[in-house]
Amino acid sequence: MKANLFTNALLGLALFAATAAAQDQDTFSGLGAQLREQLSGVAAQVRELNTVMPFAGGTYLGVSLAEIDTNRAKELKLKEDYGVEITRVEEGSPAEKAGVKPGDVVLEYNGQRVEGMEQFGRMVRETPPGREIKLTISRDGAPQTLTAMLASRKGRPLPENFHFVMPDIPMPDIPQIYTATRTARLGVEAESLGPQLAEFFGAKEGVLVRSVLENTAAQKAGIKAGDVITKVDGMAVTSPSELSGAVRSASAKKTYAVEFMRDRKPQTVTVTVEDRRSEREPLRGRVVHNFTN
């Protein structure tokens, strides 16, 4: 666990350096050579730490994943564009022992439909190590069911002579960037809800509606900017990707319920599914993420 904290801190410094290169240069004037020199020492410590101890702790399946868009779904011979694609399987991992292979698409996790990487990762993390799980996959367009025994990732202890030195780096204020994700089939732009905003809106969790597009299913149903969507067709949503997946799943019906908080009070509206030909979502690039837990 300590090694995880150290490594995360060091990777955070590396991210800070990349941000410094991409942001307004005047914001970071004065750091220059000092920052580069200190970060070179940090990089050396990262390499040493990763050599002596891999990430440890947490429920572990051992796969790398990619999101699936409409084009990729056709290439993988899927009937619908949902699930997550396996891009890599770690040697000796629970996934390898279960027979999971690169190119497989996980469609269900213990009978629950998989909408995206974020949801799949959360389901793995929330399952205790040692628990047997069933994965419904598609391989070359043919469905299969595999059984995997989740494990706890173990790491080796740090060597006695390892000494981490955190450099003294001046940290300037960095502008916070907020991004909104558009859910075209519903007609909203939404963002994840942090703990403070959740408390402000009177919700435990959900997705904040930043704006509602004109002449869309959401506008016709009465959804407004500032609403916090908590459920779609009975499925809880905690992120924009989960909202998009739930809407995509519910759109197979003519109507579905959307539950949300407005003025700290729960409300429910019925959304009528629009003609999909007028609601084509823009294609997005494939996102790849390595799960280490």
Short mmCIF file of the C-alpha atoms (twelve columns), coordinates in Angstrom:
data_MODEL
# 
_entry.id   MODEL 
# 
loop_
_atom_site.group_PDB 
_atom_site.id 
_atom_site.type_symbol 
_atom_site.label_atom_id 
_atom_site.label_alt_id 
_atom_site.label_comp_id 
_atom_site.label_asym_id 
_atom_site.label_seq_id 
_atom_site.Cartn_x 
_atom_site.Cartn_y 
_atom_site.Cartn_z 
_atom_site.pdbx_PDB_model_num 
ATOM 1   C CA . MET A 1   0.000   0.000   0.000   1 
ATOM 2   C CA . LYS A 2   2.826   2.422   0.840   1 
ATOM 3   C CA . ALA A 3   4.424   1.692   -2.494  1 
ATOM 4   C CA . ASN A 4   1.131   2.474   -4.199  1 
ATOM 5   C CA . LEU A 5   0.945   5.845   -2.461  1 
ATOM 6   C CA . PHE A 6   4.526   6.688   -3.362  1 
ATOM 7   C CA . THR A 7   4.063   5.675   -6.976  1 
ATOM 8   C CA . ASN A 8   0.814   7.593   -7.321  1 
ATOM 9   C CA . ALA A 9   2.481   10.704  -5.924  1 
ATOM 10  C CA . LEU A 10  5.360   10.392  -8.344  1 
ATOM 11  C CA . LEU A 11  3.065   9.808   -11.292 1 
ATOM 12  C CA . GLY A 12  1.156   12.893  -10.205 1 
ATOM 13  C CA . LEU A 13  4.354   14.923  -10.483 1 
ATOM 14  C CA . ALA A 14  4.922   13.562  -13.974 1 
ATOM 15  C CA . LEU A 15  1.381   14.589  -14.909 1 
ATOM 16  C CA . PHE A 16  2.068   18.034  -13.491 1 
ATOM 17  C CA . ALA A 17  5.135   18.346  -15.732 1 
ATOM 18  C CA . ALA A 18  3.109   17.389  -18.800 1 
ATOM 19  C CA . THR A 19  0.436   19.909  -17.847 1 
ATOM 20  C CA . ALA A 20  3.092   22.593  -17.487 1 
ATOM 21  C CA . ALA A 21  4.208   21.990  -21.042 1 
ATOM 22  C CA . ALA A 22  0.677   22.179  -22.433 1 
ATOM 23  C CA . GLN A 23  -0.750  25.091  -20.422 1 
ATOM 24  C CA . ASP A 24  -0.036  28.827  -20.630 1 
ATOM 25  C CA . GLN A 25  3.742   29.141  -20.421 1 
ATOM 26  C CA . ASP A 26  3.548   32.390  -18.399 1 
ATOM 27  C CA . THR A 27  1.859   30.470  -15.582 1 
ATOM 28  C CA . PHE A 28  4.933   28.290  -15.192 1 
ATOM 29  C CA . SER A 29  7.674   30.870  -15.776 1 
ATOM 30  C CA . GLY A 30  10.428  30.567  -13.203 1 
ATOM 31  C CA . LEU A 31  10.231  26.773  -12.902 1 
ATOM 32  C CA . GLY A 32  12.234  25.989  -16.070 1 
ATOM 33  C CA . ALA A 33  15.484  24.149  -15.566 1 
ATOM 34  C CA . GLN A 34  14.870  23.630  -11.814 1 
ATOM 35  C CA . LEU A 35  11.647  21.711  -12.461 1 
ATOM 36  C CA . ARG A 36  13.196  19.581  -15.219 1 
ATOM 37  C CA . GLU A 37  16.226  18.726  -13.090 1 
ATOM 38  C CA . GLN A 38  14.157  17.750  -10.061 1 
ATOM 39  C CA . LEU A 39  11.694  15.735  -12.110 1 
ATOM 40  C CA . SER A 40  14.548  13.790  -13.703 1 
ATOM 41  C CA . GLY A 41  15.427  12.599  -10.194 1 
ATOM 42  C CA . VAL A 42  11.780  11.734  -9.544  1 
ATOM 43  C CA . ALA A 43  11.665  9.699   -12.771 1 
ATOM 44  C CA . ALA A 44  14.674  7.669   -11.635 1 
ATOM 45  C CA . GLN A 45  12.934  6.880   -8.344  1 
ATOM 46  C CA . VAL A 46  9.767   5.870   -10.211 1 
ATOM 47  C CA . ARG A 47  11.743  3.424   -12.343 1 
ATOM 48  C CA . GLU A 48  13.406  1.955   -9.252  1 
ATOM 49  C CA . LEU A 49  10.119  1.653   -7.362  1 
ATOM 50  C CA . ASN A 50  8.313   0.004   -10.269 1 
ATOM 51  C CA . THR A 51  11.206  -2.450  -10.618 1 
ATOM 52  C CA . VAL A 52  11.191  -3.588  -7.000  1 
ATOM 53  C CA . MET A 53  7.436   -3.600  -6.427  1 
ATOM 54  C CA . PRO A 54  4.411   -3.691  -8.758  1 
ATOM 55  C CA . PHE A 55  1.086   -2.167  -7.758  1 
ATOM 56  C CA . ALA A 56  -0.351  -4.121  -4.828  1 
ATOM 57  C CA . GLY A 57  -3.717  -4.519  -3.144  1 
ATOM 58  C CA . GLY A 58  -7.300  -4.537  -4.374  1 
ATOM 59  C CA . THR A 59  -9.393  -7.028  -6.304  1 
ATOM 60  C CA . TYR A 60  -7.572  -8.149  -9.404  1 
ATOM 61  C CA . LEU A 61  -8.733  -9.623  -12.725 1 
ATOM 62  C CA . GLY A 62  -5.705  -8.812  -14.890 1 
ATOM 63  C CA . VAL A 63  -6.931  -7.310  -18.156 1 
ATOM 64  C CA . SER A 64  -6.528  -4.190  -20.268 1 
ATOM 65  C CA . LEU A 65  -9.694  -2.796  -21.826 1 
ATOM 66  C CA . ALA A 66  -10.976 -0.592  -24.622 1 
ATOM 67  C CA . GLU A 67  -14.315 1.131   -25.097 1 
ATOM 68  C CA . ILE A 68  -16.454 -0.010  -28.035 1 
ATOM 69  C CA . ASP A 69  -17.977 2.374   -30.572 1 
ATOM 70  C CA . THR A 70  -20.303 1.575   -33.467 1 
ATOM 71  C CA . ASN A 71  -17.494 0.914   -35.970 1 
ATOM 72  C CA . ARG A 72  -15.575 -1.340  -33.591 1 
ATOM 73  C CA . ALA A 73  -18.762 -3.254  -32.735 1 
ATOM 74  C CA . LYS A 74  -19.158 -4.165  -36.409 1 
ATOM 75  C CA . GLU A 75  -15.518 -5.287  -36.615 1 
ATOM 76  C CA . LEU A 76  -16.049 -7.527  -33.572 1 
ATOM 77  C CA . LYS A 77  -19.290 -8.965  -35.054 1 
ATOM 78  C CA . LEU A 78  -21.441 -7.599  -32.222 1 
ATOM 79  C CA . LYS A 79  -25.189 -7.179  -32.648 1 
ATOM 80  C CA . GLU A 80  -25.169 -4.075  -30.385 1 
ATOM 81  C CA . ASP A 81  -22.497 -1.526  -29.471 1 
ATOM 82  C CA . TYR A 82  -22.036 -2.267  -25.777 1 
ATOM 83  C CA . GLY A 83  -19.569 -4.138  -23.598 1 
ATOM 84  C CA . VAL A 84  -15.798 -3.714  -23.219 1 
ATOM 85  C CA . GLU A 85  -13.075 -5.178  -25.414 1 
ATOM 86  C CA . ILE A 86  -10.180 -7.113  -23.887 1 
ATOM 87  C CA . THR A 87  -6.946  -5.796  -25.400 1 
ATOM 88  C CA . ARG A 88  -4.433  -7.593  -23.162 1 
ATOM 89  C CA . VAL A 89  -4.487  -10.403 -20.589 1 
ATOM 90  C CA . GLU A 90  -1.770  -10.524 -17.931 1 
ATOM 91  C CA . GLU A 91  0.207   -13.738 -17.686 1 
ATOM 92  C CA . GLY A 92  -0.834  -15.848 -14.689 1 
ATOM 93  C CA . SER A 93  -3.814  -13.584 -13.929 1 
ATOM 94  C CA . PRO A 94  -7.326  -14.762 -12.961 1 
ATOM 95  C CA . ALA A 95  -8.473  -13.712 -16.444 1 
ATOM 96  C CA . GLU A 96  -5.860  -15.894 -18.171 1 
ATOM 97  C CA . LYS A 97  -6.730  -18.874 -15.957 1 
ATOM 98  C CA . ALA A 98  -10.401 -18.413 -16.877 1 
ATOM 99  C CA . GLY A 99  -9.584  -18.532 -20.596 1 
ATOM 100 C CA . VAL A 100 -10.093 -14.851 -21.417 1 
ATOM 101 C CA . LYS A 101 -8.252  -13.808 -24.583 1 
ATOM 102 C CA . PRO A 102 -7.428  -10.499 -26.316 1 
ATOM 103 C CA . GLY A 103 -10.224 -9.611  -28.715 1 
ATOM 104 C CA . ASP A 104 -12.933 -11.002 -26.429 1 
ATOM 105 C CA . VAL A 105 -15.779 -8.630  -25.575 1 
ATOM 106 C CA . VAL A 106 -17.220 -8.775  -22.052 1 
ATOM 107 C CA . LEU A 107 -20.983 -8.353  -22.383 1 
ATOM 108 C CA . GLU A 108 -22.133 -9.278  -18.863 1 
ATOM 109 C CA . TYR A 109 -20.559 -9.467  -15.412 1 
ATOM 110 C CA . ASN A 110 -22.441 -11.890 -13.125 1 
ATOM 111 C CA . GLY A 111 -25.508 -11.417 -15.283 1 
ATOM 112 C CA . GLN A 112 -25.352 -7.602  -15.295 1 
ATOM 113 C CA . ARG A 113 -24.961 -5.912  -18.676 1 
ATOM 114 C CA . VAL A 114 -21.613 -4.155  -19.127 1 
ATOM 115 C CA . GLU A 115 -21.951 -0.672  -20.625 1 
ATOM 116 C CA . GLY A 116 -18.372 0.618   -20.409 1 
ATOM 117 C CA . MET A 117 -14.916 0.465   -18.812 1 
ATOM 118 C CA . GLU A 118 -15.742 2.667   -15.827 1 
ATOM 119 C CA . GLN A 119 -18.722 0.531   -14.832 1 
ATOM 120 C CA . PHE A 120 -16.817 -2.723  -15.426 1 
ATOM 121 C CA . GLY A 121 -13.869 -1.548  -13.316 1 
ATOM 122 C CA . ARG A 122 -16.218 -0.561  -10.483 1 
ATOM 123 C CA . MET A 123 -17.899 -3.979  -10.526 1 
ATOM 124 C CA . VAL A 124 -14.513 -5.727  -10.317 1 
ATOM 125 C CA . ARG A 125 -13.328 -3.468  -7.478  1 
ATOM 126 C CA . GLU A 126 -16.534 -3.999  -5.497  1 
ATOM 127 C CA . THR A 127 -16.262 -7.809  -5.706  1 
ATOM 128 C CA . PRO A 128 -14.232 -9.311  -2.806  1 
ATOM 129 C CA . PRO A 129 -11.055 -11.242 -3.703  1 
ATOM 130 C CA . GLY A 130 -11.601 -14.996 -3.793  1 
ATOM 131 C CA . ARG A 131 -15.120 -14.639 -5.199  1 
ATOM 132 C CA . GLU A 132 -16.042 -16.631 -8.307  1 
ATOM 133 C CA . ILE A 133 -17.580 -14.528 -11.074 1 
ATOM 134 C CA . LYS A 134 -19.179 -15.333 -14.422 1 
ATOM 135 C CA . LEU A 135 -18.273 -13.380 -17.551 1 
ATOM 136 C CA . THR A 136 -20.487 -13.518 -20.611 1 
ATOM 137 C CA . ILE A 137 -18.236 -12.779 -23.553 1 
ATOM 138 C CA . SER A 138 -18.428 -12.588 -27.324 1 
ATOM 139 C CA . ARG A 139 -15.571 -14.226 -29.220 1 
ATOM 140 C CA . ASP A 140 -15.671 -13.833 -33.003 1 
ATOM 141 C CA . GLY A 141 -19.364 -13.035 -32.660 1 
ATOM 142 C CA . ALA A 142 -20.178 -16.205 -30.684 1 
ATOM 143 C CA . PRO A 143 -21.350 -15.858 -27.050 1 
ATOM 144 C CA . GLN A 144 -19.585 -17.836 -24.319 1 
ATOM 145 C CA . THR A 145 -19.672 -17.933 -20.522 1 
ATOM 146 C CA . LEU A 146 -16.379 -18.053 -18.587 1 
ATOM 147 C CA . THR A 147 -15.840 -18.450 -14.851 1 
ATOM 148 C CA . ALA A 148 -13.019 -16.538 -13.130 1 
ATOM 149 C CA . MET A 149 -11.812 -16.563 -9.534  1 
ATOM 150 C CA . LEU A 150 -10.890 -12.999 -8.587  1 
ATOM 151 C CA . ALA A 151 -7.691  -12.549 -6.620  1 
ATOM 152 C CA . SER A 152 -5.948  -9.912  -4.552  1 
ATOM 153 C CA . ARG A 153 -2.940  -8.408  -6.292  1 
ATOM 154 C CA . LYS A 154 0.145   -9.004  -4.187  1 
ATOM 155 C CA . GLY A 155 3.400   -7.091  -4.310  1 
ATOM 156 C CA . ARG A 156 6.837   -7.523  -2.829  1 
ATOM 157 C CA . PRO A 157 8.003   -5.424  0.128   1 
ATOM 158 C CA . LEU A 158 10.327  -2.503  -0.501  1 
ATOM 159 C CA . PRO A 159 14.025  -3.279  -0.138  1 
ATOM 160 C CA . GLU A 160 15.703  -2.073  3.043   1 
ATOM 161 C CA . ASN A 161 18.060  0.221   1.131   1 
ATOM 162 C CA . PHE A 162 15.289  1.960   -0.837  1 
ATOM 163 C CA . HIS A 163 14.962  5.622   0.152   1 
ATOM 164 C CA . PHE A 164 12.464  7.941   -1.449  1 
ATOM 165 C CA . VAL A 165 13.277  11.675  -1.496  1 
ATOM 166 C CA . MET A 166 10.470  14.025  -2.461  1 
ATOM 167 C CA . PRO A 167 11.962  17.094  -4.138  1 
ATOM 168 C CA . ASP A 168 10.890  20.561  -3.061  1 
ATOM 169 C CA . ILE A 169 9.054   21.776  -6.155  1 
ATOM 170 C CA . PRO A 170 7.111   25.062  -6.165  1 
ATOM 171 C CA . MET A 171 3.566   24.294  -7.282  1 
ATOM 172 C CA . PRO A 172 1.780   27.191  -9.022  1 
ATOM 173 C CA . ASP A 173 -1.989  27.404  -9.251  1 
ATOM 174 C CA . ILE A 174 -3.244  25.380  -12.198 1 
ATOM 175 C CA . PRO A 175 -6.624  26.245  -13.731 1 
ATOM 176 C CA . GLN A 176 -9.174  23.500  -13.041 1 
ATOM 177 C CA . ILE A 177 -10.686 22.114  -16.228 1 
ATOM 178 C CA . TYR A 178 -14.214 20.747  -16.206 1 
ATOM 179 C CA . THR A 179 -15.502 18.680  -19.113 1 
ATOM 180 C CA . ALA A 180 -19.057 17.815  -20.013 1 
ATOM 181 C CA . THR A 181 -20.078 14.725  -21.963 1 
ATOM 182 C CA . ARG A 182 -22.967 14.860  -24.409 1 
ATOM 183 C CA . THR A 183 -25.551 12.077  -24.267 1 
ATOM 184 C CA . ALA A 184 -27.138 12.542  -27.675 1 
ATOM 185 C CA . ARG A 185 -29.977 10.040  -27.366 1 
ATOM 186 C CA . LEU A 186 -31.321 11.878  -24.337 1 
ATOM 187 C CA . GLY A 187 -30.201 15.342  -25.353 1 
ATOM 188 C CA . VAL A 188 -28.147 16.553  -22.375 1 
ATOM 189 C CA . GLU A 189 -24.600 17.588  -21.601 1 
ATOM 190 C CA . ALA A 190 -23.620 16.190  -18.212 1 
ATOM 191 C CA . GLU A 191 -20.666 15.888  -15.848 1 
ATOM 192 C CA . SER A 192 -19.750 13.756  -12.861 1 
ATOM 193 C CA . LEU A 193 -20.952 14.949  -9.485  1 
ATOM 194 C CA . GLY A 194 -18.288 15.426  -6.782  1 
ATOM 195 C CA . PRO A 195 -19.023 15.016  -3.040  1 
ATOM 196 C CA . GLN A 196 -19.460 18.753  -2.371  1 
ATOM 197 C CA . LEU A 197 -21.821 19.285  -5.301  1 
ATOM 198 C CA . ALA A 198 -23.726 16.134  -4.361  1 
ATOM 199 C CA . GLU A 199 -24.284 17.541  -0.881  1 
ATOM 200 C CA . PHE A 200 -25.313 20.914  -2.337  1 
ATOM 201 C CA . PHE A 201 -27.928 19.331  -4.618  1 
ATOM 202 C CA . GLY A 202 -29.161 16.950  -1.906  1 
ATOM 203 C CA . ALA A 203 -28.104 13.800  -3.751  1 
ATOM 204 C CA . LYS A 204 -25.888 10.924  -2.611  1 
ATOM 205 C CA . GLU A 205 -24.651 10.368  -6.162  1 
ATOM 206 C CA . GLY A 206 -25.696 11.040  -9.735  1 
ATOM 207 C CA . VAL A 207 -24.861 13.016  -12.870 1 
ATOM 208 C CA . LEU A 208 -25.248 16.800  -13.079 1 
ATOM 209 C CA . VAL A 209 -27.035 18.156  -16.154 1 
ATOM 210 C CA . ARG A 210 -24.978 21.090  -17.464 1 
ATOM 211 C CA . SER A 211 -27.315 21.911  -20.356 1 
ATOM 212 C CA . VAL A 212 -30.308 20.514  -22.247 1 
ATOM 213 C CA . LEU A 213 -30.250 20.584  -26.034 1 
ATOM 214 C CA . GLU A 214 -33.126 22.121  -27.974 1 
ATOM 215 C CA . ASN A 215 -35.939 19.926  -29.292 1 
ATOM 216 C CA . THR A 216 -34.643 16.726  -27.673 1 
ATOM 217 C CA . ALA A 217 -36.216 13.932  -25.638 1 
ATOM 218 C CA . ALA A 218 -34.867 15.471  -22.415 1 
ATOM 219 C CA . GLN A 219 -36.314 18.917  -23.140 1 
ATOM 220 C CA . LYS A 220 -39.695 17.458  -24.086 1 
ATOM 221 C CA . ALA A 221 -39.741 15.428  -20.856 1 
ATOM 222 C CA . GLY A 222 -39.040 18.549  -18.760 1 
ATOM 223 C CA . ILE A 223 -35.447 17.849  -17.700 1 
ATOM 224 C CA . LYS A 224 -33.545 21.086  -16.992 1 
ATOM 225 C CA . ALA A 225 -29.981 22.271  -16.461 1 
ATOM 226 C CA . GLY A 226 -29.114 21.886  -12.780 1 
ATOM 227 C CA . ASP A 227 -31.028 18.631  -12.379 1 
ATOM 228 C CA . VAL A 228 -29.058 15.696  -10.960 1 
ATOM 229 C CA . ILE A 229 -30.005 12.474  -12.751 1 
ATOM 230 C CA . THR A 230 -29.818 9.511   -10.370 1 
ATOM 231 C CA . LYS A 231 -31.524 6.676   -12.273 1 
ATOM 232 C CA . VAL A 232 -32.495 5.791   -15.841 1 
ATOM 233 C CA . ASP A 233 -35.113 3.068   -16.231 1 
ATOM 234 C CA . GLY A 234 -34.334 1.957   -12.667 1 
ATOM 235 C CA . MET A 235 -30.557 1.776   -13.269 1 
ATOM 236 C CA . ALA A 236 -28.442 3.961   -10.977 1 
ATOM 237 C CA . VAL A 237 -25.980 6.255   -12.782 1 
ATOM 238 C CA . THR A 238 -22.921 7.872   -11.220 1 
ATOM 239 C CA . SER A 239 -20.968 9.113   -14.248 1 
ATOM 240 C CA . PRO A 240 -21.631 10.470  -17.772 1 
ATOM 241 C CA . SER A 241 -20.506 7.163   -19.308 1 
ATOM 242 C CA . GLU A 242 -22.949 5.225   -17.116 1 
ATOM 243 C CA . LEU A 243 -25.678 7.694   -18.076 1 
ATOM 244 C CA . SER A 244 -24.958 7.159   -21.788 1 
ATOM 245 C CA . GLY A 245 -24.964 3.380   -21.347 1 
ATOM 246 C CA . ALA A 246 -28.215 3.377   -19.378 1 
ATOM 247 C CA . VAL A 247 -29.914 5.631   -21.935 1 
ATOM 248 C CA . ARG A 248 -28.674 3.434   -24.784 1 
ATOM 249 C CA . SER A 249 -30.067 0.343   -23.048 1 
ATOM 250 C CA . ALA A 250 -33.396 1.993   -22.175 1 
ATOM 251 C CA . SER A 251 -33.814 3.327   -25.720 1 
ATOM 252 C CA . ALA A 252 -34.876 -0.147  -26.829 1 
ATOM 253 C CA . LYS A 253 -38.256 0.736   -25.277 1 
ATOM 254 C CA . LYS A 254 -40.771 3.344   -26.413 1 
ATOM 255 C CA . THR A 255 -40.645 5.151   -23.062 1 
ATOM 256 C CA . TYR A 256 -38.569 4.953   -19.883 1 
ATOM 257 C CA . ALA A 257 -38.390 6.715   -16.530 1 
ATOM 258 C CA . VAL A 258 -35.664 9.165   -15.523 1 
ATOM 259 C CA . GLU A 259 -35.283 9.952   -11.818 1 
ATOM 260 C CA . PHE A 260 -33.496 13.118  -10.723 1 
ATOM 261 C CA . MET A 261 -33.090 15.658  -7.921  1 
ATOM 262 C CA . ARG A 262 -34.350 19.215  -8.384  1 
ATOM 263 C CA . ASP A 263 -34.290 21.770  -5.573  1 
ATOM 264 C CA . ARG A 264 -33.164 18.922  -3.270  1 
ATOM 265 C CA . LYS A 265 -36.386 17.000  -4.010  1 
ATOM 266 C CA . PRO A 266 -36.671 13.724  -5.975  1 
ATOM 267 C CA . GLN A 267 -38.676 13.824  -9.193  1 
ATOM 268 C CA . THR A 268 -39.465 11.385  -11.977 1 
ATOM 269 C CA . VAL A 269 -40.357 12.061  -15.619 1 
ATOM 270 C CA . THR A 270 -41.177 9.780   -18.523 1 
ATOM 271 C CA . VAL A 271 -38.937 10.118  -21.560 1 
ATOM 272 C CA . THR A 272 -40.270 9.195   -24.974 1 
ATOM 273 C CA . VAL A 273 -37.670 7.608   -27.238 1 
ATOM 274 C CA . GLU A 274 -37.011 9.705   -30.328 1 
ATOM 275 C CA . ASP A 275 -36.416 8.363   -33.832 1 
ATOM 276 C CA . ARG A 276 -32.760 7.250   -33.711 1 
ATOM 277 C CA . ARG A 277 -32.185 8.384   -37.277 1 
ATOM 278 C CA . SER A 278 -32.408 11.985  -36.029 1 
ATOM 279 C CA . GLU A 279 -30.199 11.329  -33.002 1 
ATOM 280 C CA . ARG A 280 -26.982 9.908   -34.324 1 
ATOM 281 C CA . GLU A 281 -24.204 10.297  -31.788 1 
ATOM 282 C CA . PRO A 282 -20.823 11.474  -33.091 1 
ATOM 283 C CA . LEU A 283 -18.215 8.746   -33.320 1 
ATOM 284 C CA . ARG A 284 -15.614 8.878   -30.582 1 
ATOM 285 C CA . GLY A 285 -12.073 7.588   -30.564 1 
ATOM 286 C CA . ARG A 286 -11.460 4.354   -28.743 1 
ATOM 287 C CA . VAL A 287 -10.296 4.810   -25.171 1 
ATOM 288 C CA . VAL A 288 -7.891  2.267   -23.742 1 
ATOM 289 C CA . HIS A 289 -7.321  1.798   -20.024 1 
ATOM 290 C CA . ASN A 290 -5.269  -0.678  -18.029 1 
ATOM 291 C CA . PHE A 291 -7.020  -2.131  -14.987 1 
ATOM 292 C CA . THR A 292 -4.625  -3.102  -12.231 1 
ATOM 293 C CA . ASN A 293 -7.262  -3.893  -9.611  1 
# 
